Amino acid sequence: MSQTFRASGWIAVAFTFVVALWAATAQAQPLITCNNAAFGGGPITTYNFTGGAVVGSFVPTGAFDANNGRGVLVLGNKVHYTELSSGFGPTDFIRIAPYNGGAGGADIGTLPNPDPGKGVQDLATSNGVLYAMTGYFSGPLKVFGLNPLTGAVVSGPVSIAAPANGGSDGLTVLPNGNFLINNGDGSCTYNQYNPSTGAFIPATTIVVPGGGVCTGVDTDGASLFFQTNFNSFTKTTLAGAFSASQVVGANTCEDISLVTPGCAGAAGVTPGNPNCHGKCVSFLAKTHGGIDSASSDLGFASVEDLQDAIHAFCGN
């Protein structure tokens, strides 16, 4: 997408409503949250992939003045997001807001930008690490692994090779550990990159079916979900074969995030799998030092709320 077009473009009750929606429609997963580009006031919006309905939307604290929405990641009952200052300037912080069933709220915290002076265009998670892709839009393109609670750098930075570039605006971490990144600003061609060296991995190219303009991408461990054409989401297999699409109405969605209880990226944690719930609980307890700590770290009011969210995510 051209720069010109971009320029123009933990409350328990509410969360229980979303859990009820999930429970009533077990196959309606996922919910997809996106951060909209705008010169100020761009909302963070959550959609239901099945049917395309808006579940919730809010204008985050950081979308002030001419700030331009970019990265987003829902971890439990928290939304991590980033803005480009004054349109296309550097990102000040990785900001944190309550998810609140998609209705959001005022910021409750920040993490430092790991690449000061650069834009942070995408956020992702895997195995308890928060990944931030930086360099928008002049580069160099880098990926940092961060502690999601403190922002401390735990891996990288990894410099990403061509054909990705500073304008690349789609990132996720695949079940095999590789980064999946698009070729540039709004590109619908994505490739895998080595998470240790940033090297391009041949024969991994995905061209999103039906995509004219594509940005954010995320995975539930079994499928990929892409933002397509600023009006829809497209679901594919991990190899890029078409599965489904859903029109959601005109938007300026940049990065996207599937709504999960915070166990995305853990081995075997895939919605619908019989062992999903047990593996998710085990992963959260291990990475947070106990399930009580996990509940607190992820912004839930109680362990019971976290357990409900895991049941809803896993679909069993």
Secondary structure, DSSP 8 states (H G I E B T S, - for coil): --HHHHHH---HHHHHHHHHHHHHTGGG--EEEEEE--SS---EEEEETTT--EEEEE--TT--TT-EEEEEEEETTEEEEEEETTTTS---EEEEEE-GGGT--S--EEEE-SSTTSEEEEEEEETTEEEEEEEETTS--EEEEE-TTT--EEEEEEE--TT--TT---EEE-TTS-EEEESSTT-SEEEEE-TTT--B-TT--EE-TT-SSEEEEEE-SSEEEEEETTTEEEEEETT--EEEEEE--S--EEEEEE-BSS-TTSTT--TT-TTHHHHHHHHHHHHHTSHHHHHHHTT-SSHHHHHHHHHHHHT-
